Amino acid sequence: MSKLMKRLMTEELAQQFKDVDRLLVLGYQGISAQDSKELRRELKERGVEIRVIKNSAARLAFEKVGLGSAVPFIEGPSAVVWGGAGVIGLARAAWECARKYEPLNIRGGVAEDVLVTAEEVSGLAWYESDQALLAQVISCFEAPVRTIVGLFDAPTVQMVRLVAAIADKDEKSG
């Protein structure tokens, strides 16, 4: 491949990854064409993009855009995945696909400027999604507020019931 082609490929990769804050490098050797097609479809449904990369171009592009800590994972036939619903969503999608498509393996990556190993990706895959965790935090704040509202609301409800009981009593007696 000519130097011009390599430079153009590196520039294209750098352009594609300039706004990416999380990505994982996968070992991509031995996966069949049919499995590759299904893998791409499955990842796309989860909002995750995948690209098989040329190692030398990817190393240069990653260094250029600040993803250089992922470079040690680029060895042999490699693919890169990025996107998804947060770091946990990307980790879960990659982990589940690596289990389903046996030759595929997670090497590691970068998540918000932090180096992530394959073991850490497996650990992240078990966490709830960002939205689920946020919902749990909100519910922790919501429960005490409901209790307080119930306490303030109780005397009013009791007063309404008392007035209704008196009105019923008056109707029956009069």
N, C-alpha and C positions, 0 to 999 in steps of 0.2 A: 504494500500500500504506500502511495506517495506521501511525502511530508505534508503536502497541501491537503490531501484527504484526511490525514490524521488530525491536522490542525482544525479543519472544518468540523470534524466529528467531535473534537474536544470542545470547540466553541458551542456546538449544538447542545451537547450534554450540559455544559456550564449554564447555558441559557435555560434549559429545562429544569435544572436543579437550583437555580439562584434563590428561589423563594421557599424551598423545601426546608422544614425545620426538623423533620424526622424521616428516617429511612432505614431499611434493613437490607443487608446483603445476604443473598441466598446462594447456596451451592446448587447449580442447575445442570449437573451432569447426569445423563442416563434417563431423562424423562422423555417419554414417548410423545410423538406429535399430537396424538389424541388427548393425552393427559395434559399437555401444554395448552391445548385449546380450551379444555374444560377448566383448567386452573385460571387462565386469563378471564374467562367468563365469570367464574365464581368470585374472583377478586374484584372485578368491575362492579358486580352487584353490591359489593360491600364498600364501594367508593375507593378502592385501592388500585393504584396503577402499578404495572410491572414492566420492566424493560430489561432485556438481555443486553449486557454491556461488553464492550471491548475493554479489557482491563487497563491497558496503558492510557487510553483516552479517558476512562473513568477516573483513574488516579489523578491525572492532571486537572480534570474538570472539578473534582471534589476539593482538591487543594485550592483551586481558584475561588470557589464559592463558600469556603469555610466549613466544609464537611470532611476535612482531612483526617479526622479521627476514624473514619470508616475505611480508610485506605488499607490498613492491615488485613481486613477481611476479604479484600479483592484478590483472590488467588484461584486460578483454574477457571473453568466455566462458571460464570456468575450472572446473577440477575439481581436487580434492585427493585424493591417495592417501597412505595411511599403513599401518603394520603390516609384515607380511612377516618374513622370517628375518633380522633385523638390518638395518643400514644398507645393506650390500652386497646383500642379498636384495631390499630395496625398490628400490634403484637398478637392479638387473638386471631386475626385473619391469617397472618403468616404461620402461626403455630398450628392452627387447624389444617391449613393446606399442606404443611410439611408432614403432618401425620397421615393425611389422606393420600398424598402423592409421594410414596416412599423414597424415591431417589432424591427428592428435594430436601435440603437441610438448611437450617438457619445458622449463619456464621456469626452474625452480630450486626451492629449498626450504630446509629446516632439518634438520640431523641433529645431535642431541645438543648443542643450543645453538650450532651453527656454521652460518653461511650457506653454502649449497652452490649453485653455479651449474650451468647445464645442461651445460657442458663437464665439470665435475667429476663430475656424475652419470654421464656417458658413460664417464669414466675408472674410476669405482667399479664399473661394471657388468662390467668385465673381471677384477676381482679374484675370487679364490676366496671361497666362502662363509665365514662366521665359523667354522663347524664344521670345514671343510676346513683352514683356517689353523691352528686349534687342534690338529687331528690331526697336521699337519706339525711343529708345535712339540714335541708329545709324542713323536713318532718321533725327533726330534733328541736328546731326553734318553734315550730307550729304547735306542738303538743302543750307546752306551758302557756302559750297565748290562748289556746282554746280553753284551758282550765281557768285562766283569769277571766275570760269573757263569760264563761259559765257561772263563775262566782258573782260577777256583777249582774248577770241576767237573772239569777235565781230569785232575788227579792221581788223583782218586777213580775216574774211568772207567778210567784206565790200571791202577790197582791191581786193580779188578774183573776186567779182561781178563787180567792177569797171574795172578791166583788161578784163573780159569777155565782158562787154558792149563796151569797146573801140575796142576790136577785132571784135565784131559783126558789129560795125559802119564802121570799116575799110573794112570788107568784102562786106558790102552793097555799100559802096562808090567806091570801087575799082574794 
